[in-house]
Amino acid sequence: MLTDTLNSDIQYLPGVGPKRAALLRSELGVTTVGDLLRVYPFRYIDRSSVQRIADVQPDSAFIQVQARVVSATLMAQGGRIVYMRSTSGAVRGDGTIPGYNGATPSLKEIKYNTVKRLSVLVDDGSGQMEMVFFKGIRYTFERLEPGMTFLFFGKPAMFGTRMNIVHPEIDNPVPVGQTAQGIMTGVYNSTEKLKNAGITTRVMNRLMDNALATSLGEVRETLPQYVLQEKGLVSLQYALKNIHFPTDAEALRKAQYRLKFEELFLLQLALLKQKYIRSRGEKGIPMPKVGPAFNRCYESLPYELTGAQKRVIREIRSDMMSGSQMNRLLQGDVGSGKTMVAVLSALIAVGNGCQACIMAPTEVLAQQHFANISRYLAPTGVEVRLLTGNTRAAARREIHAGLEDGSIGIIVGTHALIEDTVRFRKLGLAIIDEQHRFGVEQRARLWNKNTDGVPPHVLVMTATPIPRTLAMTLYGDLDISVIDEMPPGRKPIQTLQITEHKRPALNKFMRDQIALGRQVFVVYPLIFESEKLDYQNLQQGYERIVADFPFPPYKVAIVHGQQPVEEKTFNMDAFAAGRANILVSTTVIEVGVDVPNASVMVIESAERFGLSQLHQLRGRVGRGSDKSYCVLVHGMKVSKESQKRLDLLCQTEDGFVLAEEDMKMRGPGDLEGTQQSGLPVSLGIASLARDGRILSDARDYADFILAGDPALEKPQNEPLARELRKDKYEKHDYSQIS
């Protein structure tokens, strides 16, 4: 009779039961035996060696000793002895000796409700060590009989004058004349609830052993045989056995590589398959020419485009000519010239009888884009308009009419662009800036703006550098372009960090810069508008700066999210026009504010910001011809991780280098600035920070396979098609991310 242990409820695995099953479900997402096998250790402890107690150091990692129990003492509050037994006999806490003859009938009289701690003294001939227990005291006390030898495993520490291990793992007594043979033991991620329920690493090891014993033979291979051979991978059964209980370091290496490759390969296969299907099935508006407006704009530019900008425009133009819908992600660091690429791309659409829209996440950024784009379009004759939530009704009606009759070639706006009342004559290109600020549903509404059902080409832009490995995973079904070259003449920004004590020197530096005609940003970490303490810090900071820089001659403006839009716009405009010397702000100015005359960025409480956010803020200066500075002000006590972030920012201006480091420090699902809730498929063993080479190889190989079999219909690819039909791949369709 065939069994299906792999898919059976986890509660029926020996050692689990209903209570543990409920915890494994809620804490680890494990519902079946197969799920349990895919919970991998995050590190391993080598239990193949036994150390002498005399050689153990208090700062050692986990160690294992084989020692004889000398005494076991039950202690009450304050260290009072309740009961002690040793190789020489037993003693009650009152000093009387019970009838102890090697057996333990007197143990029944012990009142365990008064016991707080168990102290066990062990000896291996080279020295003595204490084993301490605060839980499971009765069982452990009755098990560790004086004179018996056990294996003790744990992390040593010095307490007073004696070395001890708190809650060591205990292995059964080693037969006389034999030496214990250890193995590499996996350590699994845990939670407080699992620990409190006694589901320790040792218990997990036992459950994994039971799962492998009952179901390993049922495990089906997920990769075709030719993939295993061409990529030099071990079988799935071998990998699962050796990931949990490696026979040696080489077996572990092979198991890890196999499972990492499988995970990343299937993920990339799912993303690329969606891309292949879309590129074949999603028709786009063919745009074979560039048109006169493009040429006039290009020829009137006051500077030469960088090689990276030219390359990206060629990639975009190739997509728009193809007849298939473009879905491209454009990455470019702060100040790399993405806006110019967007303008020229929009003019390609206009040159082919279509319209273009540029959607920004905030009114400030939309206004900034509109001002810049209007300047670029002046020689072309193409009409460009701005539509935001604050556009007055009369202007709104005029804009709606211009979009419907086609007289408006390019529209810049905020969420107002996706309202149902906004209709285009023929929308050919939708450009979405800082796309992570928009939900998928909001972006998808742009698809329905064309009455003929043909979707516009889509260009998604971000100034938040995303590590290549993360971009390949989050946006694996989009084509990716990167502007990896800064415009010539852009001067480096000098970044330095100071403590609060240097405030007088900072004020003098700011006055000197203002005297030279420069302007200064001062940013406070109002990370959530509801945080009263942060808001108070902002207000106090503003008052302090007004006191230090009084009017006249200085003018200080303030911008934050709780202001009415009119007040915020008035203050921002005053700073942009040079009427204010200092702008005190929250991170509302993080994206898109362009004030070439601002040469100093002061970031208060810099240790509270993420690395990407610090980099974005720094990018607000250095936009003019003057030498620019970024000053990171931090408290006296800074965590090790925060200090590392600040040091990194001072060392490099390369946003992609910083993004890679940020991902290594914080993990891919938590990169500040990307606002991503997580990856398309949660990774169980692979790491985007550490396994970039495997990911690139997996993606290239997935591309190779799909080039020959886009729908995975060939018999040899049946295992791959079967895996991709699983819920975890089907429920995340990012093919219409735009």
N, C-alpha and C positions, 0 to 999 in steps of 0.2 A: 504494500500500500504506500502510495506517495505521500510524503508529508510536506508541509510548507511552514517550517519553523521560522524561517527568515521573516515572514510576514505576520507571524502570530503576535498577539498582544504581549507586551513586555512583562505583564504581571505573572505570566505563566512560566517565565524563565526561572529555574531553581535559584533561590536566594533573593527573589524580588518580592512577589506578593502585591496585593492591592495598594497598601500604603506607600511602599517605595515606588510602585509604578506611577502613582499620582504625582509624586515629587519629581521623578525623572521626566514625566510629561511636562509639568509646569516649569521646571528649572532648566532642562536641557533640550526640550522638544523631542524627547525620545518616546515613541509610541509602540514600536515593534522591535524585535530582536535585531532585524537588519539595521534599524536606526542606531541601535546601541553600537554595533560594529563600526559605524561611521563617526563615532565620537572618538577623536584621536588624542593621544597624550600630547601635552605641549612641551614636555621635557622628560628626560630620563635620568634615573639615578643608577649608577653602577654598583650593584650589590655583589659583584664577583670577588671582592676582596674583604678580608677581615683584618681590622687593625688591632694593635696592642694598645691597651688603655694608656700605658706610659707614653705612647707616641701621639696621642690625641691632643690637638690644640683647640682652645675655646673658639677660635675664629674659623675652624674647619667647616667645610660644607658637610653634607650628610655623611655619617660614618656608620660602620657596622662593627660591633665587638661580640666575641663569644665569651661569655663569662658565667661564673657560678654565683648563685644567689647566696649572700652571706646573711642578710637579715631583711625583714620586711616589717615596717612600722606604720601603724595607723595613727594619725594625729588629728586632734581636735583643733578648734580655734585657738590661736596664740601659740601653736606648736606643742600643746600638752599631749603626752603619749596616752593613747587609749589602749593599745595592745601592740606588743612587739613579739615577733618570733624570730629565732636565729638558729644557726647550726648548733648552738649550745643549749637551746631550749626556748621557752616562751615566758613572757612576763606581762602581767596586766598593768594598766596605767597606775594602779595603786601600789605597785611593787610586789604584789603577791604572785606566786607561781602557780598556774593552773595545772591540772593533771595532763601533762603533755608527754606522750611517749612515742612521738613520731607520727601518730595519727592526729586527727584534728577535731575530736568531739567538742572541745572547749570553744571552738570558733562560733558555735551556735549562740553563745551568751553575749557576743559582741553587739553593741548598740550602734549600728552603722549610721543612724540618723545624727549622731554627734561627730562623725568622722568627716573631716574636710580635705584630708590629703593622705596619700600613701607614698612613703619613702622607701625605696628598695636599694640596698647596698649590694653591689656586685663586684667580683674580683676575678681577674683572668691570670693571676700569677705575676703580672708586671705592675699592677696597680689596682686601685679601687675607683669606682664611679657610682654616682647616685642616679637612680631612675625615679622620676616623680610623676605621680598620677593624680588628677583632680576629678576624673570621670571613670566610670566602670570600675570603681575601687573594689567592690566585693569580689567580682569575678577575678580580677587581676590578683588580689591578695590570696585568694584560695588557689589560684593556678601557680603562682611563683613560690613554690615550697623551698625553703632553705636547703642548700646542698645540691639542688638541681641546676643543670647548665642549660642556658638558652642563648639564642641569637637576639641581640638588641640593635635596633636600627633607628637613627634619628639625627637631629642636629644638636651638637654639644654646645654648652655655654658654661661660664664660670659663675657660681653662686657662692659668695664668701670665699672660702679656701678650697672648695671641692667642685670638681667638674660634674655636671649633671646633664641629663637629657630629659626633657619634659615630654610625656606621652610617646615614648618610643614604640615602634612596631616590634612585636615579639614573635619570633618563630619558635616552633615546637622544639623541645629538647633535642640536641644532637646526640646520637648514640655514642656511647663510650668508645674511644679509640678512633672515631671518625672526625673529619673536619668539614664544616659546612661548605657547600658549593653554592655560591650566589648567582644571580642573573641580573640583567639590566631590567629595571622596573620602570614602567611608564607612570607619569604623574598627570592626572586629568584636571581640567578646570573644574572648579567647584563653586558653590554659593553658600551663604550662611545657613540657609534652610537645609541644604544637603548635609553640611557638616553637623548641624544640630541633630539631624536624624540619624547620625552615625554612618552616613554613606561616605566613607573615607576613600582615599586612593587604594588602600588595601582591599576594601569592599569592592570598589570598581574593578580592580584586578581580578578578583574572584568571579564577578559577574561576567567580565570579558572572557575569562577562561571557560565558563559555562556556555556562553554564547557561541564561542568558536567550536567547542566540543559538540554542541547539538546542531549547528547549522552551517559550518564552513563548507561542508560538502555540497550544500544547495546553492552556493554563491555562483551566479552566472557571470561570465565574462562580459564586460561592458564595451570592450574595444575589439575590433576585428583582429584576426590573427596577423594579417599583413601589417597592421599598425604596430603590434607588439614587436614584430620582427624588425621592421624598418627603424623604429625608434629605440630598440634595445630595451624593452620594458619587461619586467617580470609579470607573471600572471596575477590576477586580482586575488585569488586565494592565497598565494604566497605573500602578497603585499599586506593583506589584512592580518594574516597570522603574525608576520614579523613587525608590523607597526605596533602591535600590542605587546608581543613577547619576542623581541628580536633575539635570534640565536647569537649574533655578534654584531659589531659595528657595521660591517659591510652589508649584512642582510638588512639592517635598519636603513642604511643609505639607499639601497635598491628599492625598498618598500616606500620610503618617503618620496623618492623621485617619481615612481610609478603613480602614486596617488595624487601628487601635485600636478603632474602632467595631465592625468585624466581629468582632474577638476577644471583646470584652466582650458584644456582643449575642448571639452564639451561646452563650456561657457562660450568660448569664442565661436565654436561651430554653430551654436544657437543664434548668436548675434549676427554672424556673417550670413547664415542661411536666410534670415529675415531680410538682410540687405540685398542678397541675390534675388530673392523673390520680388522685392519692391522694385529693383532696378529693371527687372524684366516686365513687371506688370503695371507699374505706375507711370503713366505717360506724363510728360512735362511739355511745357510750351517751348517749341524750338526757337532759338534766338541766334540766327546765323551771322548777324552783323553787329558792329559796335555803334555805328551811327555818328552823325556830326557833333552832337552834344558831348559825347564822350571825348572826341578828338579835341574840341575846343577847350574843354576843361583840362584835359591832360597837357595840352600845349601851353596853357596859361599858368601852370603851377610854378610858384616862385622857387622851387627846389626840385632836385632829381629824386624820384622814388628810389627806395633801397632795393637791392637785389631780391630780398625776401618779399617785399610788397609786390614787385613785378611777377615773381614766381607764383604767389598766391592768386593774383588777378588772372594769370594764365590758367591756373587750375579751375577757378570759378567760371571763366569764359568757356573752357572745354566742357564743363558740366552743362552750362546753359545752352550750348549748341547741340547737345547730344540727342535731344528729343525725349530724354527721360528726366524725371523730376530730380532736381538737385537737392540733396540734404547734406549740407556741409557745416562742420564746426570750425570756426576760425579762432584760434588761440593767439593772443599776442600780449606781451607784457605791457605794463603801464607805459604810455608814451611811444609805443612802437609803430603807430600809424594805422590802426584798424579803421578809424573813421574815414580816412582817405580811400581805403580799399572799399569800404561800404558805399561811398559816394560814386566811385567809378563803376562798381557793380550795378548800382541802381540806374546809372546812365546807360548801361548795356540794355537793361529792360526797356527804358524809355526809347532808346534807338531802334527797338524792335516793335514799337507801337504799344507798349505796355506801361503799366504804372508800377511804382515801388513804394513800400511802406517801411519805415524804420521805427521799431517799437522799443522804448526805453522803460526801465522800471520805476523811475521817479520823475517828477515834474522838473526838478533841477537839471537832471541829466538830459531830459528831452529838450529843454530850453537851450542847454549848452550845445547839443547836436544841431538844433535848428539854426543857431547863430553861426556855427562853423560851416554848416552845409550851405547856408544861404550865401556865404562869402565865396565858397568854391564854385557855386552854380551861377554866380553873377555873369560870367561871359557866355553862358550857354543858352539863356532865354528860357530854360525849363522852370516852370513855376513850382515852388516848394512852399508848403504851409505847415503850421503847427496846430495839433489838436490834443488838448488835455482836458481833464475834468473841470478846469477853471475857464475854459474857452467860453466866451459869452454867447448867448443864444443866437444873436444875429450873425456873428462870425461863424458859428457852428452850422447854421443853415446854408450859408454861402459855401463853406467847405464841403458839406455833404453834396451839394449840387455840383461843385467842381470835380469831385471824385466820380460822380455818376456820369457826367458828360465827358470826362477824360481830360479836362483842361488843366487839372492839377496833376503834374507828372510824378511828384514825390511828396509823400506826407510823412511828417515826423510826429510821433505822439507817445502817449502812455497807454494804459489799459483802455482808454477811451476809443482806441482804434478797433477794439474787438466787439464794441456794442453792436447790437442788431441793426441800428439805424445807419451804420456806416456801410455803404455799398460802393463798389468800384466798377468802373466800366470794364477794365481788364487788369486785374492784379497779376503782375508777372513775377515779382520778387518780394518776399517778406524777409526783412532783416530784423533779427531779435537780438538786442544788446543785453549783456549780462543775463543770459537766458536762465540761470539758476533762480532768478528772482520771480520767474513766472511758473505757474503750474502747467502740467501737460495739457489739461483741459482748456486753459486759457489760450495756450499757443495753438491748439488744434482748431480753435474757432476761426483762425485766419484761413484755414483750408476751405472754408465754406463761403468765402467772399466772392468766388467766381461763379456766375450763373451757369456756365457751360460745364461745370463739374471738373474741369482740369485744374489741379492744385497749382499754386504758385511755386516757383523755386524757393528754397528756404536756405538762408545763411544765418547760422547761430553764432553769435560772437561772445567771447568772454575775455576780460582783462585779468581774471584770476588764473594764474598759471596752474595748470593741472599736470601732475606727473604723467609721463607718457603711458606708464602701465595702468594708471587709473583712468586716463582718457580712453584707452583701448577697451576698458571694461565698462565704464559708464556710458560711453558713446560708441561702442564697438560696431554699431550698425550705421554710423555716420562716417562720411569721409572727413578726414581731419587735415586742416591746413594750419601751419604754425608760422607766425612772423617772428623769426628768431634773430632779428637784426635791428638795432636801434638806428634812428635817423642820424646822419652825420652832424657833428657840432653840438650834440646834446652832452652837456657837461656832467661828470659824475657828481653824485650827491654825497657830501661828507656826513657820515652818520656817527654820532657819539652818544655815550650814555653818562648820566650824572645822577647823583642822589639829591634829595631835598636840600641838603646843606649847601649846595652850590647855587641856590636860588638867586642870591645877589649878583653873582657872576653872570648867570643866565639873563637876568634883567638888563644888565649893562650891555651884553652882547645884542639883545633885541633892540635896545635903544640905538646902538651903533648901526645896526642894519637899517632901521627906520630912517636914521639920519642920512643914509646913502640913498634913500628913496625906495627902499624895499618894503614888503609887507610880510606879516607873520600869521601863520595858523597856530592856534593852541587847541588841542583836541583832548577831551575828557572821555573816560570809558563809561559812558551811559549806554550799557550794552542792551538793557531792556528798559523801555520808557517807564515801566511801573516801579522800578527800583528807587524808592524814596531816598536811600542813602546816596546813590549815584547822582540823583538829581540835585540833592543838597550839595554834594561835592562840586558839581558844575556851577551852581549859583555862587557858592563861596569862592570858587576859583575865579569866576567872572568879577566878583566884587573886589577880590585881591588885585587882579590885573588892572581894574579901573583905578584903584587906589595907587598902584605903582606907576600907572601910565595915565595921569589925569588929563582931562580936557580943560582948556587947550594945553599943549599943542596936539595931544594924541586923541584919536577917535577909535573906540573899541566897539565892535558889533558882536552880537551873539545869535547863534542859530541852533535850534534843537527841535525835536519832533513834537513837542507839546505846544509850539507856537502856532497861531493861525497861519495859513498859507501866505496871506498877504504880507504879514510881518516877516516871515521867514524869507520870502522873495525879496522884500525891500532891503533887509540886512545883507543878504547874499549879493544883491546887485550893488549895494554900496561898497562892499569889499572888492567885487570884481572891477568896479569902475575906479577904484583907488581912493574913494572918499573915506574909507576906514583903513587904519594902519594894521589893526589886529582883528582877527576873526576868532572868537571863542566858540567852540562847536563840539557837538558829539560826532559820532561816526556817520552822521547824515552826509558829510562831505567826503566819505570814503571813495565814492565812485563818481567820476566824471566832471568834477568841478575843475575848471581850467582857468587859472589866474597866473599868466606868465610872469607878472611882477612879484609874486610871492616867492621868497627865497628861503624862508625858514619854516620848518614844521616842528613844533614842540608837542610831544605826545606825553601827557601826564599819566602817571600810574601805568607805565608802558608794560610792566610785568603782567598786567591783566588781559592783554590782547594776545590773540594768536599770531603766529608768524606771518601768515598770508595777509591778515588784516593790517599788521604793522607795515608790510611791504606796500599794500594798496595806499595807505595813508601817506607814506613817504613819497609815493608817486605823484602827489598833488603839487610838489615843488619840483624845481629843476626844469621847468617848461620854458623858461626864458633864456636869455644870454648870460645871466649873472650866475656866479658861484652860489650853490645852494647847500643848505644844511638841514639835517634831521636830528633833533635832540631828544633822546629817550630819557625821561625823568622817572626814576623808580625809587621805591622805599628802601630802607636800610636792610630789611629782611626779605630776601628774594629766594624762592625755591630753586633747587638745582636745575630743574627743567626750564623754569622761566629765565634763569640766567643764561642757559644755553641758547635760548631763542634770541635774547638780546645780543649775545656775542655773535651769533650767526648773521644777524641783520647788519652788524657793524663790519662784518668781513666781506660781504658780497651784495651786489645789486641785482644779480641774476635771479629773477623770479622763479625760474624753473628749478634752479639749484635749491632755492629756499623751499619750494613746494615739495621736492623729493625729501628733503630733510624733515619737513613738517610731517609728511606721511610716515616716515620712519619713527618719529617721536610720538605721534598721536594716533596713527592708524588711519586707514583709507576712508572709513565711514564718518570721520569726525574732522575733516579738514575745514577749518574756519574759512568762510568765504564761498565754499562750494554749496553749502546749505543742502547737501545730499542726505537723504534719510538712510542711505545705505547702498549697497551694490545690487545689481540686477539679480544675482544669485549669491546667497551667503557662502563664503568660503570656509571650508572645514579644516584644511591643512595648508593650502597655499597662502603666500603672503605677497601682496602687490609691492610691498616695500623691499622684500628680499629676493623675490623670485621673478624679477623682470626678464631675465634671460630665458627662463622656461616659458614664460608667457609669450614672448616674441616668437619663440620656436613653435609653440602650440598654435598661435594665430596663423603663422605662415603655413603650417601643415594643414590647418583647417581650410585655409584659402585654397591650397593645392587640391584637397579632396573635393571641395565644392565646385572647383573649376571643371572637374571631370564628371561630377554627379550632383548638380545644384539641388535636386530634391531628395537626395540620398535614397534613390530607388533601386540601385544595383544590389544584387543579393549579398555581396560581401560587406555592404554597408548597413545591413539590417540591424545589427546591434546598435549602431549609432542612431538610426531612425527611432528605434525602440526607446533609447535613453532620452532623446529629445522630445518624445511624447509625454514624458513625465511632467507632473504639475509644476515643478519648480522652474521648468524652462518655458512652459506654455503660458503661465499666468503673467509673465513679465514681457510684454511685447513693446519694445522701445522703438519699433520701426517707424512710428509716427510721433517721435519725440518732439518734432517741431510743431 
